[in-house]
């Protein structure tokens, strides 16, 4: 009886710890949602984060980690990214279509100075508007993943899997050094400050489509540099 009461008290304290950081989880989910298409539900992200937070609180040992949120933050965010990965956002077929779309967008921009609509892309690529729309959504979700994560997805994944993480960091640094300062800031703001395209656009006074173009160019150059 005493043992049961003690166990319940411990559980209560652990749940209180989780409740204390719920606002932080909701804020994290909101920030991630801002960088994603409307088809991804904020409530789903928040629920995934909350579930992970509760698990972490129940196995947290304060003698090993003096800051619960410091211990939990990366793991909660990782659980949200795992949820996005589980959506199977880039099948082999859609990867090929995303590449074709990227190329068509660049070609279109050369003569029109703006991005084509889904309808225009569907006509250019002889694909259905629905397929183009879904592929562009998948591509947008894909770009919130960590750089190392992105580089190992796709037809080049096998080659990139052989590259050591430390080597890849050096490659990324070298590639970024070849870009102009403003373009370096785009990557820094997007991946390390986790700002939205709109926020970066406001800070640097360049269009969201140009920011997206810079991002894709960096990814492409990194893949080229490691022979993928």
C-alpha positions as CSV (number, residue, x, y, z in Angstrom):
1,X,0.0,0.0,0.0
2,X,2.8,2.4,1.0
3,X,4.8,1.3,-2.1
4,X,1.8,2.0,-4.4
5,X,1.3,5.5,-2.9
6,X,5.0,6.2,-3.3
7,X,4.9,5.1,-7.0
8,X,1.8,7.3,-7.7
9,X,3.5,10.3,-6.1
10,X,6.6,9.9,-8.3
11,X,4.3,9.5,-11.4
12,X,2.4,12.6,-10.4
13,X,5.7,14.6,-10.0
14,X,6.9,13.4,-13.4
15,X,3.6,14.4,-15.1
16,X,3.8,17.8,-13.4
17,X,7.2,18.2,-15.0
18,X,5.8,17.4,-18.4
19,X,2.9,19.8,-17.9
20,X,5.3,22.6,-17.0
21,X,6.9,22.4,-20.5
22,X,3.7,21.9,-22.5
23,X,3.7,25.6,-23.7
24,X,7.3,25.1,-24.9
25,X,6.2,22.0,-26.9
26,X,3.3,23.9,-28.4
27,X,5.5,26.8,-29.4
28,X,8.0,24.4,-31.0
29,X,5.1,22.7,-33.0
30,X,3.8,26.1,-34.0
31,X,7.2,27.3,-35.3
32,X,7.7,24.0,-37.3
33,X,4.1,24.3,-38.7
34,X,4.9,27.8,-40.0
35,X,7.5,26.3,-42.2
36,X,5.2,23.5,-43.5
37,X,2.3,23.3,-46.0
38,X,-1.3,23.8,-44.8
39,X,-1.9,20.0,-45.2
40,X,0.2,19.3,-42.1
41,X,-1.9,19.8,-39.0
42,X,-0.5,21.8,-36.0
43,X,-2.5,19.6,-33.6
44,X,-0.8,16.4,-34.9
45,X,2.6,17.9,-34.4
46,X,1.7,19.2,-31.0
47,X,0.3,15.8,-30.0
48,X,3.4,13.9,-31.1
49,X,5.6,16.4,-29.2
50,X,3.4,16.1,-26.1
51,X,3.5,12.3,-26.1
52,X,7.3,12.3,-26.4
53,X,7.6,14.9,-23.6
54,X,5.5,12.7,-21.2
55,X,7.7,9.7,-22.0
56,X,10.9,11.7,-21.4
57,X,9.5,13.2,-18.1
58,X,8.8,9.7,-16.8
59,X,12.3,8.5,-17.4
60,X,14.2,11.7,-16.6
61,X,17.0,11.4,-14.0
62,X,17.9,14.9,-12.7
63,X,21.1,13.5,-11.2
64,X,22.3,12.9,-14.8
65,X,20.9,16.0,-16.5
66,X,20.5,19.3,-14.6
67,X,18.1,20.8,-17.1
68,X,15.0,18.8,-18.1
69,X,14.2,21.0,-21.2
70,X,17.8,20.9,-22.2
71,X,17.6,17.1,-22.2
72,X,14.1,17.0,-23.8
73,X,14.1,19.7,-26.4
74,X,16.1,18.0,-29.2
75,X,14.3,14.7,-28.6
76,X,10.8,16.3,-28.8
77,X,11.8,18.1,-32.0
78,X,13.2,14.8,-33.3
79,X,9.9,13.0,-32.6
80,X,8.1,15.7,-34.7
81,X,10.6,15.2,-37.6
82,X,10.1,11.4,-37.3
83,X,6.4,11.9,-37.7
84,X,7.0,13.9,-40.9
85,X,9.3,11.1,-42.2
86,X,6.6,8.6,-41.4
87,X,4.3,10.3,-43.9
88,X,6.5,8.8,-46.7
89,X,6.7,12.2,-48.3
90,X,9.0,11.4,-51.1
91,X,8.4,8.1,-52.8
92,X,10.8,7.2,-55.7
93,X,8.3,8.4,-58.3
94,X,7.7,11.8,-56.5
95,X,11.4,12.3,-56.1
96,X,11.8,12.1,-59.9
97,X,8.9,14.5,-60.3
98,X,10.3,16.9,-57.8
99,X,13.6,17.0,-59.7
100,X,11.7,17.6,-63.0
101,X,9.7,20.4,-61.3
102,X,12.8,22.1,-59.9
103,X,14.3,22.1,-63.4
104,X,11.1,23.4,-65.0
105,X,10.8,26.1,-62.4
106,X,14.3,27.4,-63.1
107,X,13.7,27.3,-66.9
108,X,10.4,29.2,-66.5
109,X,12.0,31.8,-64.2
110,X,14.6,32.7,-66.8
111,X,11.9,34.1,-69.1
112,X,9.1,35.0,-66.7
113,X,11.0,36.2,-63.5
114,X,8.4,34.3,-61.3
115,X,7.5,30.8,-60.5
116,X,4.9,28.9,-62.6
117,X,1.6,27.8,-61.1
118,X,0.8,24.1,-60.5
119,X,-1.4,24.3,-63.6
120,X,1.4,25.7,-65.8
121,X,3.9,23.1,-64.5
122,X,1.4,20.3,-65.2
123,X,1.1,21.5,-68.8
124,X,4.9,21.8,-69.2
125,X,5.6,18.4,-67.7
126,X,2.5,16.6,-69.1
127,X,1.5,15.5,-65.6
128,X,-1.8,15.9,-63.7
129,X,-2.2,19.1,-61.6
130,X,-2.9,16.9,-58.6
131,X,0.4,15.1,-59.0
132,X,2.4,18.3,-59.4
133,X,0.6,19.8,-56.4
134,X,1.3,16.8,-54.2
135,X,5.0,16.7,-55.3
136,X,5.5,20.4,-54.4
137,X,3.9,19.8,-51.0
138,X,6.3,16.8,-50.4
139,X,9.2,18.9,-51.5
140,X,8.3,21.7,-49.0
141,X,8.0,19.2,-46.1
142,X,11.3,17.7,-47.1
143,X,13.1,21.0,-46.8
144,X,12.5,21.3,-43.0
145,X,14.6,18.2,-42.5
146,X,18.2,18.6,-41.3
147,X,20.8,19.1,-44.1
148,X,22.5,15.7,-43.4
149,X,19.0,14.0,-43.5
150,X,18.1,15.6,-46.8
151,X,21.4,14.6,-48.5
152,X,20.9,10.9,-47.7
153,X,17.4,10.8,-49.3
154,X,17.0,10.2,-53.0
155,X,18.8,8.4,-55.8
156,X,22.1,9.7,-54.5
157,X,21.5,8.3,-51.0
158,X,23.8,5.3,-51.3
159,X,26.8,7.4,-52.3
160,X,26.1,10.0,-49.6
161,X,25.7,7.3,-46.9
162,X,29.4,6.5,-47.4
163,X,30.4,10.1,-46.5
164,X,31.4,10.6,-42.9
165,X,29.4,13.2,-41.0
166,X,32.6,15.2,-40.2
167,X,33.6,15.2,-43.8
168,X,30.2,16.3,-44.9
169,X,30.4,19.2,-42.4
170,X,33.7,20.3,-44.1
171,X,32.1,20.0,-47.5
172,X,29.1,22.1,-46.4
173,X,31.5,24.8,-45.0
174,X,33.5,24.9,-48.2
175,X,30.4,25.1,-50.4
176,X,28.9,27.9,-48.3
177,X,32.1,29.9,-48.4
178,X,31.7,30.0,-52.2
179,X,28.4,31.8,-51.9
180,X,27.8,35.5,-51.3
181,X,27.2,36.6,-47.7
182,X,23.4,37.0,-48.3
183,X,23.1,33.5,-49.6
184,X,25.1,32.1,-46.6
185,X,22.7,34.0,-44.3
186,X,19.7,32.2,-46.0
187,X,21.1,28.8,-45.1
188,X,22.0,30.0,-41.6
189,X,18.6,31.5,-40.9
190,X,16.7,28.6,-42.3
191,X,18.6,25.7,-40.8
192,X,20.2,27.1,-37.7
193,X,17.8,29.9,-36.6
194,X,14.8,27.9,-38.0
195,X,13.2,31.0,-39.4
196,X,10.3,30.8,-41.9
197,X,10.8,31.8,-45.6
198,X,8.6,34.9,-44.9
199,X,10.8,36.0,-42.0
200,X,14.0,35.5,-44.0
201,X,12.4,37.4,-46.9
202,X,11.6,40.3,-44.6
203,X,15.1,40.4,-43.1
204,X,17.1,40.1,-46.3
205,X,14.6,41.8,-48.6
206,X,14.5,39.0,-51.2
207,X,11.6,37.0,-52.4
208,X,10.6,33.7,-50.9
209,X,11.0,32.0,-54.3
210,X,14.6,33.3,-54.5
211,X,15.3,31.9,-51.0
212,X,13.9,28.5,-52.1
213,X,16.1,28.7,-55.2
214,X,19.3,29.4,-53.0
215,X,18.4,26.5,-50.8
216,X,18.1,24.0,-53.7
217,X,21.3,25.3,-55.3
218,X,23.3,24.7,-52.0
219,X,21.9,21.1,-51.7
220,X,22.7,20.4,-55.4
221,X,26.3,21.7,-55.0
222,X,26.9,19.7,-51.9
223,X,25.8,16.5,-53.6
224,X,28.1,17.3,-56.6
225,X,31.0,17.9,-54.2
226,X,30.7,14.4,-52.7
227,X,30.4,12.7,-56.0
228,X,26.7,11.8,-55.7
